[in-house]
């Protein structure tokens, strides 16, 4: 029978670890997979997820989630539901047989299982909001817990090529990555503009970008926007580069990654700037 054939699907997480299932869900969400709908698969107090996607293979999160008692399983379920809601993904709950969840955990679902899931009657009244509340009772806020599921990471597809080496070390030495990024930018601007080596810091950026007499500018934007970009360079150095040059900055990896992203934007803007044409050049 067709329904007895094994289902080609993606299986994520481990039924033995709630956190592994949360990590799996976060990876899928961070990968910007087009999820049209999520189904919470329930048998008793055990739960897994089916994610309806446009991919050729359906996505399942194994049954590392639970409900009905205090513990990591219910907390993980609450966080998962909050995450899906935050990503504007509708979640319905359906009741399934124990054997189906067993096959899900084994990565051995059949085509008939998927048909049964899709055709199953949605549980009403909705219980998902109850899971979201009960699972986090006495814990941190949902916002704090959701943020923790996504470790700091570099948005590689937006990264200026000149920052690649520093980005590779950002996780292990974030303070150095940020400081060296700004130092490298200062050196590049000095060399490009022929600014004397005795000039440093914000003074370099002011000569390069600020005002009608600047050495570099952006021809594709208005004078006001060009001035705003110039001020952005100076403000970033004052707010982020200078403090790290004189003391250890609090905030850890998360703050460093945010500042590194700002430095990356400065590199991109510098690459888009062109030499200002003066009357002598014309």
Secondary structure in CASP SS format (residue, H / E / C, confidence):
PFRMAT SS
TARGET T0000
AUTHOR 0000-0000-0000
METHOD secondary structure of the structure
MODEL  1
X C 1.00
X H 1.00
X H 1.00
X H 1.00
X C 1.00
X E 1.00
X C 1.00
X C 1.00
X E 1.00
X E 1.00
X E 1.00
X E 1.00
X C 1.00
X E 1.00
X C 1.00
X C 1.00
X E 1.00
X H 1.00
X H 1.00
X H 1.00
X H 1.00
X H 1.00
X H 1.00
X H 1.00
X H 1.00
X H 1.00
X H 1.00
X H 1.00
X H 1.00
X H 1.00
X C 1.00
X C 1.00
X C 1.00
X C 1.00
X E 1.00
X E 1.00
X E 1.00
X E 1.00
X E 1.00
X E 1.00
X E 1.00
X E 1.00
X E 1.00
X C 1.00
X C 1.00
X E 1.00
X E 1.00
X E 1.00
X E 1.00
X E 1.00
X E 1.00
X E 1.00
X E 1.00
X C 1.00
X C 1.00
X C 1.00
X C 1.00
X E 1.00
X E 1.00
X E 1.00
X E 1.00
X E 1.00
X E 1.00
X E 1.00
X E 1.00
X E 1.00
X C 1.00
X C 1.00
X C 1.00
X C 1.00
X C 1.00
X H 1.00
X H 1.00
X H 1.00
X H 1.00
X H 1.00
X H 1.00
X H 1.00
X H 1.00
X H 1.00
X H 1.00
X H 1.00
X H 1.00
X H 1.00
X H 1.00
X H 1.00
X C 1.00
X C 1.00
X C 1.00
X C 1.00
X E 1.00
X E 1.00
X E 1.00
X E 1.00
X E 1.00
X C 1.00
X C 1.00
X H 1.00
X H 1.00
X H 1.00
X H 1.00
X H 1.00
X H 1.00
X H 1.00
X H 1.00
X H 1.00
X C 1.00
X C 1.00
X C 1.00
X E 1.00
X H 1.00
X H 1.00
X H 1.00
X H 1.00
X H 1.00
X H 1.00
X H 1.00
X H 1.00
X H 1.00
X C 1.00
X C 1.00
X E 1.00
X C 1.00
X C 1.00
X C 1.00
X C 1.00
X C 1.00
X H 1.00
X H 1.00
X H 1.00
X H 1.00
X H 1.00
X H 1.00
X H 1.00
X H 1.00
X C 1.00
X C 1.00
X C 1.00
X C 1.00
X C 1.00
X C 1.00
X H 1.00
X H 1.00
X H 1.00
X H 1.00
X H 1.00
X H 1.00
X H 1.00
X C 1.00
X C 1.00
X C 1.00
X C 1.00
X C 1.00
X C 1.00
X C 1.00
X H 1.00
X H 1.00
X H 1.00
X C 1.00
X C 1.00
X H 1.00
X H 1.00
X H 1.00
X H 1.00
X H 1.00
X H 1.00
X H 1.00
X H 1.00
X C 1.00
X C 1.00
X C 1.00
X C 1.00
X C 1.00
X H 1.00
X H 1.00
X H 1.00
X H 1.00
X H 1.00
X H 1.00
X H 1.00
X H 1.00
X H 1.00
X H 1.00
X H 1.00
X H 1.00
X H 1.00
X H 1.00
X H 1.00
X H 1.00
X H 1.00
X H 1.00
X H 1.00
X H 1.00
X C 1.00
X C 1.00
X C 1.00
X C 1.00
X C 1.00
X C 1.00
X C 1.00
X C 1.00
X H 1.00
X H 1.00
X H 1.00
X H 1.00
X H 1.00
X H 1.00
X H 1.00
X H 1.00
X C 1.00
X C 1.00
X C 1.00
X C 1.00
X C 1.00
X C 1.00
X E 1.00
X E 1.00
X C 1.00
X C 1.00
X C 1.00
X C 1.00
X C 1.00
X H 1.00
X H 1.00
X H 1.00
X H 1.00
X H 1.00
X H 1.00
X H 1.00
X H 1.00
X H 1.00
X H 1.00
X H 1.00
X H 1.00
X H 1.00
X H 1.00
X H 1.00
X H 1.00
X H 1.00
X H 1.00
X H 1.00
X H 1.00
X H 1.00
X H 1.00
X H 1.00
X H 1.00
X C 1.00
X C 1.00
X C 1.00
X C 1.00
X C 1.00
X H 1.00
X H 1.00
X H 1.00
X H 1.00
X H 1.00
X H 1.00
X H 1.00
X H 1.00
X H 1.00
X H 1.00
X H 1.00
X H 1.00
X H 1.00
X H 1.00
X H 1.00
X H 1.00
X H 1.00
X H 1.00
X H 1.00
X H 1.00
X H 1.00
X C 1.00
X E 1.00
X E 1.00
X C 1.00
X C 1.00
X C 1.00
X C 1.00
X C 1.00
X C 1.00
X C 1.00
END
